[in-house]
Structures are given as C-alpha cells and as structure tokens.
C-alpha cells in the first residue's frame, strides 16, 4: 500500500459509463477480472500511483489519486483505449473525467448504487470492494484513495440500512420473486415447475433459484428440448404428459410455452388444489400468447400473474426506489461533508506536529540556560523566546499588507489561542486558573 506521506495526491475518476458512452464502446473496453492486474501495472508505469479498476456492464472506470490529476487522467484513457485494437478515434470523447470533490461524490454515488442504470442494485458495492481488494494487493491504494473509498463504503452501508433503496423489485423476474415470497414466505422448502423454455420463464426460474428455491423441475412437450433445458438450468426434468401430477407437487408454476391454446385451465387447477388440500399455488404466465386460462384467477388459493401484472409490480418498485433515492442522496451529501472535514483536519496535522516540536525545542533550550533560576524567571524567558519571532513577523505583515489584513491575521491568532479581548480575562487564562484549581 502506498504510504501516508504521499499527501500531494489528489482524487480523480476517469471512465465511460451508461451516461457518457455507448454499450458497444463499453463492451470493447471491458476489462476481465484476470486482466485487472495487468491494467494496474500499466497505469503505474504511466505514472498513476493509486488506482482502482471497475469494469461492469454499466461502466469501465478508474478511481484514482495522483499529484497531477490532469496528466494522470490522460494516461488512464491511453491505457484503457490502448488495449483495444482499431478503436474509433472519437472514443475518447465518450470518457468523463472528474477531480477533487466531484470525484469524491462520484465514488460515493457508485458505491451506494446511485449512479447505476438500476438504482439500488446490490451487486455494485461488491464489485467496488473486489476492485479495491485487487488494487490493494497490487500496492495501488494510497492514503488519499483509501480514505475516500472507505468513507464511501460506510455511506453505502448507511444508505442500505436507513432507506428502502434496495428492497423493491425493478424487473419482471425480480417482481416474480417478490410475489412468490409474499405468498409462500421463504422459498427454501418450495418447489417450482417450469413449463417451456422461453427466455422469460428461464430468467424467472434463475431468479427464484438465486432467492433460495428448494426444487426446480422443467417439462416440455418435446422430451429432447426438456432434457436440454434441464441441463442448461441444472435441474430436474419430467415428462409433459404427467402435468396433472406435477401440478400437485408444485407451489410455483412458470408457464412459458406460448402455445396456440391454454395449457393450464381452471378445471385442472381446481383439481390440483383439491389434491393439495388447498395449499395455494402461484401461477406466472410468461407465455406469449398466454398459457394459463385467465379464469384461473376466480379460483380461491390460485394466484395468476401475467407479464402485465409483473410489469406493474416492477414499475411500482422503480418508483419506490426513486423516492428512496432522495433520502439516499441526503445521506450521501452528509457523509461527503464528513469526509471533506476529516480530510481538511488531517491536512493540519503536519503543522500541529511542527508547532509542538518547535515549542519543545525552545522549552529545552530555555531549561538548558536556566542554571538555577527560579520558576518565574524561567517562565518569562520561555514566553519571550516563544513570542519573539511571531511578534517580529506580525509587525512585518502589518507593514506589508495594511491594517485590514493585519486585523484578519490577529483574529486568526485569537481563534487559535482562544483569546477573548475587551477587558475580560482571556479564555486561555481561565483555563490556566481552572487547571491550577484541579
């Protein structure tokens, strides 16, 4: 890890994301995980001492810090575009460059998933953490970059905890998972039946599996296609002619055949519910045209959702996330202000350390000269020695800059030493008295 003494480094961000660039460019720039160390080495060789590489479907981006951000940003663009043979000369126009506070705000927003195509998506924080870990292993994370990223992690966690930004479903497949949980609770002991190999059906089945679905079975009229789908999804396969019995065992049915007539009718579901002792069934009709007779909706304990129904749930989820985003941005701005304040306070540390060292050196010098003098004489000598140079310089400053600027300097000194003027005893003197009493 780059040392803390690299205080001249300034934050900057360079990248191409879904706001600034085409998906074609991002596909060309994409950096596979195995190639990240190579890119980090190339950045270091080009004079970029601190850098994190993020490469996702939304962005190819470098979050970095360097003494000269402008020059370093050009180097980053050169490294990213240099990996792609025959890249369009205009590709550089699709990059964005941010520095200072703008870069910090962007880093916070990315980690909190406020700069994603789907606001609140949970994967992005993990991607940033993985990029940070790889950069740290390569010795490419210094004090400035690490401070910003760690603060961003804390704000992202606070946003997840205090807002609903990641709770509502925003896709139809995620909406299907949400309605399944609403009906059945935890999915670990539930079974699902996928009828057909339509894209929406398989996508929804994968989402249910990711949500902890206990068992998935696929069935198609064509045994060969059914077996191929089962291999693709790594699940069970069943004969299509056993559909009535399969319904008895299924808590969730995904229909994605798109046949000319309804595959599942009301009578079939009514009979299955009787055999299931009225345990409810969720039926998701992802077929185009539909596979489940809408009359099923009139049956108690049968819950049919069409693609239109799922789209309405997803649109509601997006609206809820947009509402939560306002609160999330307020949290982010507060966290950013804390980060800036902490960074400014750290900038004063060298001056404070230097002041303490100077005072200690003068104190020791006076003690060495004391030669048995009493405490009052020693303390007067110490005060005179400490104030000699500041007094001389203050007079020189007043002569050079005029009365108004000299008053500003005097006010700063009053603030630094807690001096209160106008006849009252100084705050510093009050503290000394209090210390004597204690």
FENQUINOR-V631221 format. One line per field, one symbol per residue. ss: DSSP state (h for helix, s for strand, l for the rest). burial: + if it has 24 or more other C-alpha atoms within 12 Angstrom, else -. Layout:
# FENQUINOR-V631221
ss: ???
burial: ???
This chain:
# FENQUINOR-V631221
ss: lllllllllsssssssslllllhhhhhhhlllhhhhhhhhhhhhhllllsssssslllssssssssllhhhhhhhhhhhhhhllllllhhhhhhlsssslhhhhhhhhhhhlllllllllllhhhhhhhhhhhhhhhlllllhhhhhhhhhhhhhhhhhhhhlllllllllhhhhhhhhhhhhhllllllssssslllhhhhhhhhhhhhllllssssslllhhhhhhhhhhhllssllhhhhhhhhhlllssssllllllllslhhhhhhhhhhlllllsssssllllllslhhhhhlllssssshhhhhhhhhhhhhhhhhhhhhhhhhhhhhhhhhhhhhhhhhlhhhhhhhhhhhhhhhhhhhhhhllllhhhhhhhhhhhhhhhhhhhhhhhhhhhlhhhhhhhhhhhhhhhlllllllllhhhhhhhhhhhl
burial: -+----+-++++++++++-++---++-++++----++-++++++--+++++++++++++++++++++-++-++++++++++---------++-+++++++--++++++++++++++-+++++-++-+++-++++++-+++++++++++++++++++++++--+++++++++++++++++++--+--+--+++++++++-++++++++++-+-+-+++++++----++-++--+-++++++--++-+++++++++++++---+++++-+++-++-----+++++++++--+++++-++-+-+++++++--+--++--++++++-++--++-+++-++--++--+------------------+---+--------------++--++-------+---------------+----------------------------
